Amino acid sequence: MSASTTYTEDHPDFVNADRGFVGTISPPTIKDAAGNVVFDASALDFVTGETPDTVHPSLWRRSCTSRPPATSRPP
């Protein structure tokens, strides 16, 4: 598999990641009981489009599945 591998919307990883998706929150953060941000989904905003040559394709695909469906899928 080359670094230029492109995954499509119907790849099983994307289909499985979307199963049960209900919606998004704004801002895209999760806070603990004390109000501290424990997860900020906007930190993954750079994960879009084609797999860069510097990243293994499976890691890029996995990162894409961690983002909301409308914003993270390959072209």
Secondary structure, 3 states (H helix, E strand, C coil): CCCCCCCCCCCHHHHHHHCCCCCCCCCCEEECCCCCEEEEHHHHCCCCCCCCCCCCHHHHHHHHHCCCHHHHCCC
